[in-house]
Amino acid sequence: MTGLLAAHPFGDPQTVEIAADAADPAVVHVTWKVGAADDLTLLGIHLGVLPEDRVMLDGAISYDDGDAALVEQAAEVQAYLLEHVTVSAAGQACTGRVEATGDLIADGADLVFACAEAPRVATVAVSTLTDLHPAYRTLATGPDGQHQVYGADAPSHDWTLGGTGGTGSTGGTGTGTAGGTTQAQSLGTGTSAALQIGGVLGVVLLVAVAGAVVARRRRRVPPTPTP
């Protein structure tokens, strides 16, 4: 089956999950999942796994149902992931490898990073797909409900893993949620990235409007006359 689609960065977002290895605390796992089939096809074209003539003059992409399997099995994809997902601890890069790749939408790719010692805080950088379009976002979750939104303007984040080694802050830098909140609860996984970003902007605008109303009311209050 073939079809046409236009890849875009505002559909279901890509995700990553960061976790320490249960058997070896010096090992950090990062599981990456692409957001949608159109993004996976676009990545395949970018890496040369799929032919460039799939892109139409109007920007739409011609695709086959077998595209996903071709991209998932390509060595170029593994090299791409290791280039765009990195882990460091205490200022030293952790050695990474792609341990497993399956359905990159449903199961994702498991990247394994071996650090010199068990890190208390690991710095994870994610820049997947932002080289295709800067509007791509990655919703990330970590231990104890920590979460972060990666983007071209925020490609790196510190994650608290609970190890005894390494240096850094005692918590993740950025947004975090305690108490084991699930990814779906804290980030609304599966909903449109545009809606998620729009929701954040809506809160900012609401606060700005409320501040303007309070300031206007204050200006309207006449001064109390002095005897």
Secondary structure, 3 states (H helix, E strand, C coil): CEEEECCCCCCCCEEEEEEECCCCCCEEEEEEECCCHHHHHHHHHHCCCCCHHHECCCCCEEEECCHHHHHHHCHHHHHHHHHHEEEEECCEECEEEEEEECCCCCCCEEEEEECCCCECEEEEEECCCCCCCCCCCEEEECHHHEEEEEECCECEEEEECCCCECCCCCCCCCCECCCCCCHHHHHCCCCCHHHHHHHHHHHHHHHHHHHHHHHHHHHHCCCCCCC
